[in-house]
Amino acid sequence: MDSITTNFGELVFNDIVMRERMPAEAYAALKDTIRMGKPLNPDIADIVADAMKAWAIEKGATHYTHWFQPLTGVTAEKHEGFLGCGPDGLPVIEFSGKDLIMSEPDASSFPSGGLRPTFEARGYTAWDPTSFAFIKDNTLCIPTLFFSYGGDALDKKTPLLRSMEFISRESLRILRLFGHTDVSRIIPTAGAEQEYFLVDKELYDKRPDLVFCSRTLFGAKPPKGQEMEDHYYGAISRRVSLFMRDLDSELWQLGVFAKTEHKEVAPGQYELASIFADANTSTDHNQLVMEMMKTVALRHGLVCILHEKPFKGINGSGKHNNWSLATDTGTNLLAPGKSPKDNLQFLLFLAAIIKAVDKHQDLLRICVAGANNDWRLGGFEAPPSIVSIFLGDTLFDLLTSIEHKEEYEDAGDRILESGLCTIPRLRIDTTDRNRTSPFAFTGNKFEFRMLGSSQSIADANTVINTIVAESLAEFAERLEKAEDFRREAFRIIRHTMREHKRILYNGNNYSEEWVKEAEGRGLLNLRTTVDAMPRFVSEENIALFSERGIYTRREMISRYDISMENYIKLTRIEANTMITMAQRMILPAVIGYETKIADAVSVKDRLGVPNESEYALLRALSDGISALHKGIGRLLDSLSAMPEDRSAAAAHCRDSILPAMASLRNAADSLEVITEKSAWPFPGYDELLFSL
């Protein structure tokens, strides 16, 4: 067991390594930057670089890279060798403070939404000293920000860090009013629960849709899916268990606290959860988790699929973002304590969150928008596209009593009675968990459950930090002017409940009744990415982010453009993949099988043997082939009618291409169930989902 803790973080240039390898003064200066957000003296960078270089080379690193998170949603890196050429032509080891602080990757080929024309290629990565460097594949990876030549943020990390500073500043205003002078910084924390699928690589390689689109565009429902609910938390097979152990080992070396892993609801689906960290570190760690899942899976002859809906008819994969606020002195601001009714500070922060989520429902939907996630949201397996908050009965009743100026009777501790004398008495939490809720309070944090499994958590945390900070700023403005602080605080909570309680819902978010009730409450239901994204660039939202320094107007418009472009590109790729598979794989295979059946019919006709069943199958195959052919034609026509205007093209994808794809799929799936298995050109759901 000692080896687990000994090896943990061994590939991370963390606090322990820095303290050992750097002069005390330089270490203290760097720690001030990390803890307090103070500017780093450039002279310190050379000292850090020397220590980092020596450590990395001792660990076997031969190269270094600025590791950044462009608007692709994945990470990027350009490797540079430590080996350089000295003035005498002999090899030297090179890595200076300048190399650490800044690099110049080509910015023209990354998505920029018009911020950078292709012929203007220069971009800059800038070291983020608040996130530890690490070694991956013998390369020193330095977490960085990514900017255009004109200073526009071209990454997901920069707005996140800006939002973290904003919410820290506004939270401190509130805490000062409560007399907390010892607190210097508020840290938004996050913990990501990552869902994923594993499939055998040999089977995966035979499916062009999985290879090109990461989801099955065809596939008839198998006899058994998840109906028996026997996969969830079930025993893990030896092959998958070995993968998980290998994955844990890789992540632990990289300083990622991979903690919980289990089978998920759907066959072939699993989950890994990490321990909380500050939102910036947690974002970096989740990117590493996704990358390592894919890398390690290949070693085991597996493929890790992070698509939100890789298989029709069973649950897709999400990513739950557990968000909270902590002081630099170690206090969780969202911990209600033993008596929430006496914890005014907690209730005030809770009110700020309620107001923020109700006021900015659209932004919480937008930050998880994407063509892939549209398949999952509202599918009775994930929260719907309607945003609401679950607080549980205890907190809801408490806030309602404050709203109506009524006395609140605390029920006290609740004990679980098992009926067995050998089982200890167990204290029950004050609230149940509501897995259907998009934004659920779960004891000392909020679980935002709308994220898709392949998405970066940076966007969601940027939005949550910003909208909550805006509410806190408004509360602080009132409280700083109040003659009676406590009276004004309760006034704010009462007003928040009266104005924003429509966002609170403790029931079943999957139900059709809730969809109707939500509409009656005036809540938004932005069902698709095409419905949601235009609201991102509304004047109200541009003002919210630009006035707080989170995004500039240009940065927001660029992100809108990229989102729409990605939606269109992804739909086109999927449609073209469907056409290729249908024309070059399914049609020839089924026609070949049809010929085989026709020959059998012909033989029986000549022999005068009854052949009604063969005729019936032949007619079904013929009708199915005709339907498939028509489906291909309809999809081709829809693709050729794509408008040039981006917004119109996105709407065309949603309203014309996707329905045409669904029609083609139905035709193919109907053929699959009547075609001889050996004749079908690629593995079916029964093999993909149950081979492990």
Long-range contacts (C-beta under 8 A, 24 or more apart in sequence): 4-252, 7-249, 7-252, 7-253, 8-252, 8-253, 8-255, 9-252, 9-253, 9-254, 9-255, 10-59, 10-253, 11-59, 11-134, 11-135, 11-136, 11-253, 11-254, 11-255, 12-132, 12-133, 12-134, 12-135, 12-253, 12-254, 12-255, 13-52, 13-55, 13-56, 13-132, 13-133, 13-134, 13-140, 14-132, 14-255, 15-132, 17-55, 18-48, 18-51, 21-51, 21-54, 21-55, 22-47, 22-48, 22-51, 23-47, 30-129, 33-129, 33-130, 34-129, 34-130, 35-184, 35-185, 35-328, 36-184, 36-185, 37-130, 37-165, 37-168, 37-185, 40-129, 42-97, 42-101, 43-97, 44-97, 45-97, 45-98, 45-100, 45-101, 45-127, 46-96, 46-97, 47-97, 48-97, 48-100, 48-129, 49-95, 49-96, 49-97, 49-99, 49-100, 50-95, 52-95, 52-100, 52-133, 52-140, 52-142, 53-82, 53-93, 53-95, 53-140, 56-82, 56-133, 56-135, 56-140, 57-82, 57-93, 59-135, 60-135, 60-138, 61-135, 61-138, 61-139, 61-140, 62-138, 62-139, 63-138, 63-139, 63-140, 64-95, 64-99, 64-139, 64-140, 64-141, 64-142, 65-139, 65-140, 65-141, 65-142, 66-103, 66-105, 66-125, 66-127, 66-142, 66-144, 67-141, 67-142, 67-143, 67-144, 68-105, 68-125, 68-143, 68-144, 68-145, 68-146, 68-155, 68-157, 69-146, 69-155, 69-156, 69-157, 69-283, 69-287, 69-456, 69-458, 70-110, 70-111, 70-146, 70-154, 70-155, 70-156, 71-110, 71-111, 71-112, 71-113, 71-154, 71-155, 71-156, 71-558, 71-559, 71-562, 72-110, 72-111, 73-156, 73-454, 73-455, 73-456, 74-287, 74-290, 74-291, 75-287, 75-291, 76-105, 76-110, 76-146, 77-139, 77-141, 78-103, 78-105, 79-139, 100-127, 100-142, 101-126, 101-127, 102-126, 102-127, 103-144, 105-146, 107-146, 107-148, 107-149, 107-154, 110-146, 110-154, 111-562, 111-565, 111-566, 112-148, 112-152, 112-154, 112-558, 112-562, 113-557, 113-558, 113-559, 113-560, 113-561, 113-562, 113-565, 114-557, 114-558, 114-561, 115-148, 115-150, 115-152, 115-154, 115-554, 115-555, 115-558, 116-148, 116-149, 116-152, 116-154, 120-149, 122-149, 123-147, 123-148, 123-149, 123-154, 124-148, 124-149, 128-157, 128-161, 128-280, 130-161, 130-280, 131-280, 131-281, 131-284, 132-255, 132-281, 134-254, 134-255, 136-254, 136-288, 143-284, 152-552, 152-554, 152-555, 152-558, 153-551, 153-552, 153-555, 156-283, 156-456, 156-458, 156-459, 156-462, 157-280, 157-283, 157-458, 159-458, 159-462, 159-545, 159-550, 159-551, 159-555, 160-279, 160-280, 160-283, 160-458, 160-461, 160-462, 160-465, 161-280, 162-462, 162-548, 162-549, 162-550, 163-188, 163-461, 163-462, 163-463, 163-465, 163-466, 163-469, 163-550, 164-188, 164-278, 164-279, 164-280, 164-465, 166-465, 166-466, 166-469, 166-548, 166-549, 166-550, 167-325, 167-465, 167-466, 167-468, 167-469, 167-472, 169-469, 170-469, 170-470, 170-472, 170-473, 170-476, 171-325, 171-333, 171-349, 171-469, 171-472, 173-472, 173-473, 173-476, 173-480, 174-345, 174-348, 174-349, 174-472, 174-475, 174-476, 174-479, 175-327, 175-345, 177-476, 177-479, 177-480, 177-485, 178-344, 178-345, 180-327, 182-329, 183-327, 183-328, 183-329, 183-331, 184-328, 185-327, 185-328, 186-325, 186-326, 186-327, 186-328, 186-333, 187-278, 187-279, 187-325, 187-326, 187-327, 187-328, 188-278, 188-279, 188-323, 188-324, 188-325, 188-461, 188-464, 188-465, 189-276, 189-277, 189-278, 189-279, 189-282, 189-323, 189-324, 189-325, 189-326, 189-445, 190-276, 190-277, 190-278, 190-279, 190-282, 190-283, 190-321, 190-322, 190-323, 190-324, 190-457, 190-461, 191-273, 191-274, 191-275, 191-276, 191-277, 191-282, 191-321, 191-322, 191-445, 192-273, 192-274, 192-282, 192-285, 192-286, 192-289, 192-319, 192-320, 192-321, 192-322, 192-457, 193-260, 193-271, 193-272, 193-273, 193-319, 193-320, 193-322, 194-271, 194-272, 194-273, 194-274, 194-286, 194-289, 194-290, 194-293, 194-319, 194-453, 195-264, 195-269, 195-270, 195-271, 195-317, 195-318, 195-319, 195-453, 196-269, 196-270, 196-271, 196-272, 196-293, 196-304, 196-305, 196-306, 196-317, 196-453, 197-266, 197-268, 197-269, 197-270, 197-304, 197-305, 197-307, 197-310, 197-311, 197-317, 198-240, 198-243, 198-268, 198-270, 198-297, 198-302, 198-303, 198-304, 198-305, 198-692, 199-268, 199-302, 199-303, 199-305, 199-688, 199-689, 199-691, 199-692, 200-301, 200-302, 200-303, 200-687, 200-688, 200-691, 200-692, 201-298, 201-301, 201-302, 201-303, 202-301, 203-683, 203-687, 203-688, 203-691, 204-303, 204-688, 206-682, 206-683, 207-682, 207-683, 207-688, 208-577, 208-580, 208-581, 208-585, 208-682, 209-574, 209-577, 209-578, 209-581, 210-303, 210-305, 210-310, 212-573, 212-577, 213-307, 213-570, 213-573, 213-574, 213-577, 214-305, 214-306, 214-307, 214-310, 214-372, 214-454, 215-305, 215-307, 215-309, 215-310, 215-311, 215-372, 215-375, 215-574, 216-310, 216-311, 216-312, 216-685, 216-688, 217-574, 217-577, 217-578, 217-581, 217-661, 217-665, 218-578, 218-581, 218-582, 218-586, 218-665, 218-668, 218-669, 218-672, 219-311, 219-312, 219-669, 219-672, 219-684, 219-685, 219-688, 220-669, 220-670, 220-672, 220-673, 220-684, 220-685, 221-312, 221-313, 221-669, 221-685, 222-684, 222-685, 222-686, 222-689, 222-690, 223-686, 224-267, 224-690, 225-266, 225-267, 225-313, 225-314, 225-689, 226-265, 226-266, 226-267, 226-314, 226-315, 229-265, 231-263, 231-264, 231-265, 231-266, 231-267, 231-269, 232-263, 232-264, 232-265, 233-262, 233-263, 234-263, 236-262, 236-263, 237-692, 239-300, 239-302, 239-692, 240-270, 240-302, 240-692, 242-300, 243-296, 243-297, 243-300, 243-302, 244-270, 244-272, 246-296, 246-299, 246-300, 247-272, 247-292, 247-293, 247-296, 250-292, 250-295, 250-296, 251-288, 251-289, 251-292, 254-285, 254-288, 254-292, 255-285, 256-285, 256-288, 256-289, 258-289, 264-315, 264-317, 265-314, 265-315, 265-381, 266-311, 266-314, 266-315, 266-316, 266-689, 267-314, 267-689, 267-690, 268-311, 268-688, 268-689, 268-690, 268-692, 269-314, 269-315, 269-317, 276-322, 276-324, 276-445, 279-323, 279-457, 279-461, 279-465, 282-457, 282-461, 283-456, 283-457, 283-458, 283-461, 286-319, 286-456, 286-457, 287-456, 290-454, 302-692, 306-453, 306-454, 307-372, 307-453, 307-454, 308-370, 308-372, 308-373, 308-375, 308-376, 308-452, 308-453, 308-454, 309-372, 309-375, 309-376, 309-379, 311-685, 311-688, 311-689, 312-665, 313-685, 314-689, 315-381, 315-382, 316-375, 316-376, 316-379, 316-381, 316-382, 316-453, 317-376, 317-452, 317-453, 318-376, 318-382, 318-449, 318-450, 318-451, 318-452, 318-453, 319-451, 319-452, 319-453, 319-455, 319-457, 320-447, 320-448, 320-449, 320-451, 321-447, 321-448, 321-449, 321-451, 321-457, 321-460, 321-461, 322-442, 322-445, 322-446, 322-447, 322-448, 323-445, 323-446, 323-447, 323-448, 323-461, 323-464, 324-444, 324-445, 324-446, 325-349, 332-444, 332-445, 334-441, 334-444, 334-445, 334-446, 335-443, 335-444, 336-395, 336-430, 336-444, 339-410, 340-394, 340-395, 340-398, 340-430, 341-398, 341-408, 341-410, 344-486, 344-489, 344-490, 347-398, 347-399, 347-402, 347-489, 347-493, 348-475, 348-489, 348-492, 348-493, 349-472, 350-391, 350-395, 350-399, 350-441, 351-399, 351-471, 351-475, 351-492, 351-493, 351-496, 351-497, 352-468, 352-471, 352-472, 352-475, 352-496, 353-389, 353-446, 353-468, 353-471, 354-389, 354-496, 354-497, 354-500, 354-501, 354-503, 354-504, 355-471, 355-496, 355-499, 355-500, 356-464, 356-467, 356-468, 356-470, 356-471, 357-387, 357-389, 357-439, 357-467, 357-503, 358-499, 358-500, 358-502, 358-503, 359-467, 359-471, 359-500, 360-463, 360-467, 360-541, 360-544, 361-387, 361-503, 361-523, 361-524, 362-524, 362-526, 362-532, 362-535, 362-536, 362-541, 363-463, 363-467, 363-535, 363-536, 363-541, 364-438, 364-439, 364-448, 364-450, 364-460, 364-463, 364-464, 364-467, 365-450, 365-524, 365-526, 365-532, 366-463, 366-526, 366-532, 366-533, 366-535, 366-536, 367-459, 367-460, 367-462, 367-463, 368-450, 368-451, 368-452, 368-455, 368-459, 368-460, 369-529, 369-532, 369-533, 369-563, 370-452, 370-455, 370-529, 370-563, 370-566, 370-567, 371-529, 371-566, 371-567, 371-570, 371-571, 372-452, 372-454, 372-570, 373-450, 373-451, 373-452, 373-455, 373-529, 374-527, 374-528, 374-529, 376-452, 377-450, 377-527, 378-527, 380-510, 382-449, 382-450, 383-436, 383-437, 383-438, 383-449, 383-450, 383-509, 384-438, 384-509, 384-510, 384-514, 384-515, 384-525, 385-525, 385-526, 385-527, 385-528, 385-532, 386-438, 386-509, 386-514, 386-515, 386-518, 386-523, 386-524, 386-525, 387-438, 387-439, 387-450, 387-503, 387-523, 387-524, 388-437, 388-438, 388-439, 388-503, 388-504, 388-505, 388-509, 388-518, 388-523, 389-437, 389-439, 389-440, 389-441, 389-446, 389-503, 389-504, 389-505, 390-434, 390-437, 390-439, 390-440, 390-441, 390-504, 390-505, 390-506, 391-431, 391-441, 391-504, 391-506, 392-430, 392-431, 392-432, 392-434, 392-441, 392-506, 393-431, 393-506, 394-430, 394-431, 395-430, 395-431, 395-441, 396-504, 396-506, 399-493, 399-497, 399-501, 400-497, 400-501, 402-490, 402-493, 402-494, 402-497, 403-493, 403-494, 403-497, 403-498, 403-501, 405-494, 434-506, 434-509, 436-508, 436-509, 436-510, 437-505, 437-509, 438-509, 462-550, 466-544, 466-545, 466-548, 466-550, 467-544, 469-548, 470-544, 470-548, 528-654, 529-563, 529-567, 529-650, 530-564, 530-567, 530-650, 530-651, 530-653, 530-654, 533-560, 533-563, 533-564, 533-567, 534-560, 534-647, 536-560, 536-563, 561-646, 564-646, 564-647, 564-649, 564-650, 565-646, 567-650, 567-653, 568-642, 568-646, 568-649, 568-650, 568-653, 571-653, 571-657, 571-658, 572-639, 572-642, 572-653, 572-657, 574-661, 575-635, 575-638, 575-639, 575-657, 575-660, 575-661, 576-639, 578-635, 578-661, 578-664, 578-665, 579-632, 579-635, 579-636, 581-682, 582-628, 582-631, 582-632, 582-664, 582-668, 583-632, 585-681, 585-682, 586-628, 586-668, 586-671, 586-681, 587-625, 587-628, 587-629, 588-681, 589-675, 589-679, 589-680, 589-681, 590-621, 590-624, 590-625, 590-628, 590-671, 590-675, 590-679, 591-625, 592-679, 593-621, 593-675, 593-676, 593-679, 594-618, 594-621, 594-622, 594-625, 596-676, 596-679, 597-621, 617-674, 620-674, 621-671, 621-674, 621-675, 624-667, 624-670, 624-671, 624-674, 625-671, 627-667, 627-670, 628-664, 628-667, 628-668, 628-671, 630-667, 631-660, 631-663, 631-664, 631-666, 631-667, 631-668, 632-664, 634-660, 634-663, 634-664, 635-660, 635-661, 635-663, 635-664
